[in-house]
Amino acid sequence: MFKDHYKTLGIETNSSFSEIKKSYRKLAMQWHPDKNSNTNAKEKFIEINTAYLILSDKVAREKYDIELKNYTNNTETGFKDIDLIKWTKNAESQSEELSNMTFNEFMKILKELGIEFFITTTSSILYAIFSILLLSSIGSTIFSLVNGAFFLTALSLALGVVSTILLVKLDEI
């Protein structure tokens, strides 16, 4: 049977990664078997995690969207893409493991997920800032050399070197 992962997470098909993540976190905490006494809490929790694992992966989501479109148009009854079938089985297996964790163990994973997203976002912002600093230092160096301001030239070159080092270090993260 074809499962609509977007409906599972209560989101639209054009939802951003942050919207997917936000919905997932809310539903996963609500349906974790340690927190929900409903008889089908474990199955619902597994379904929520499987949906998240597929929709949060860019390639898997693209393949899933194609399959969803075919299903919606009544041309397909299940996944045809072999990779998507494998990813779904893997996601279901991981979701089963998550459902067997205590709530506290699961919360550690959610926190790590949040930190990973924060680091990725912060790195992108810092990369942009250091790139701008590097370009500014190059412009200042040229301006200073043309106008004979040697102190400003040295300062601009130092800013350029520091920005370059920071960009290199940021790439290593």
Sequence and secondary structure as in RCSB ss.txt:
>XXXX:A:sequence
MFKDHYKTLGIETNSSFSEIKKSYRKLAMQWHPDKNSNTNAKEKFIEINTAYLILSDKVAREKYDIELKNYTNNT
ETGFKDIDLIKWTKNAESQSEELSNMTFNEFMKILKELGIEFFITTTSSILYAIFSILLLSSIGSTIFSLVNGAF
FLTALSLALGVVSTILLVKLDEI
>XXXX:A:secstr
    HHHHHT  TT  HHHHHHHHHHHHHHH TTT   TTHHHHHHHHHHHHHHHTSHHHHHHHHHHHHHHHTTS
 SS   HHHHHHHHHHHHHHHHHHTS HHHHHHHHHHHHHHHHHHHHHHHHHHHHHHHHHHHHHHHHHHHHHT H
HHHHHHHHHHHHHHHHHHHHHH 
